[in-house]
Amino acid sequence: MVANVACIGVMLLAQAVDRNLPSRNSFIPMTKQRFLYIQDFWTMTWGDGIGVLLITNAFVHLAVKDITNLWWSLPIVVVSGLGFLKMCLGNAHKPDYGFPDRDKVSFAGILHLFYFGVGIAASVMCVWNLITGDLRGPVMWTALVGGVFYILCFIMEMKSGNFDQLNPATFLLADDEIPPAPKSPVFQVFEAIGWICAWIFYPGAMAVVVAHKKAQQTANPKK
């Protein structure tokens, strides 16, 4: 808990001292879209503060108990971080605190890349150990609550427009004439993964839990 709060605090501090960032909620040049800070994102406030906290708590439990191999998570950290970087450096990415301009990354953005990679790795390892049956009991339920809560925050981002792509047409047209912004292939992959998780992660996880309990009952029938 302390480590998670400290990481979020460091990112907020890096954002606060960065004098090169535009003002919070100012208009992005040539658009009617707002420049968002960390505190404007559902996933970076409620999602990271509660959802990621519960998920990493389960991951730390697995690591301390020597149930999972920490080395397996390193490739996930690298791949997910690079994938997120590629998406945010794309021409269609809407500037924000982490990527304030095309091909530009702020210090807070660099910190968030590592934080994002670790969060994805912890989530993947928790799901894997849930499938294998090594993640169970109160810790399992804590991780599931964290995952579902984060997915809800992700959905709120999509509904609020925080994850919309850069759309210069918003400056030129009336609100009812604004066409949807083009989405890059990488963004479409991340969006698809998010929605797939939102629709199948929870019932799928519950199915695994029920199957695991039935297997235990079959292996240890009551006398």
MOUR-V677908 format. One record per run of one state. SS is the DSSP state (~ for helix, > for strand, _ for the rest). FROM is the first residue (numbers start at 0). LEN is the number of residues. If there is no record, write none. Layout:
SS/FROM/LEN
SS/FROM/LEN
This chain:
_/0/1
~/1/16
_/17/9
>/26/1
_/27/6
>/33/1
_/34/1
>/35/1
_/36/1
~/37/3
_/40/1
~/41/23
_/64/5
~/69/19
_/88/7
>/95/1
_/96/4
>/100/1
_/101/2
>/103/1
_/104/2
~/106/26
_/132/4
~/136/24
_/160/8
~/168/4
_/172/2
~/174/3
_/177/7
~/184/35
_/219/4
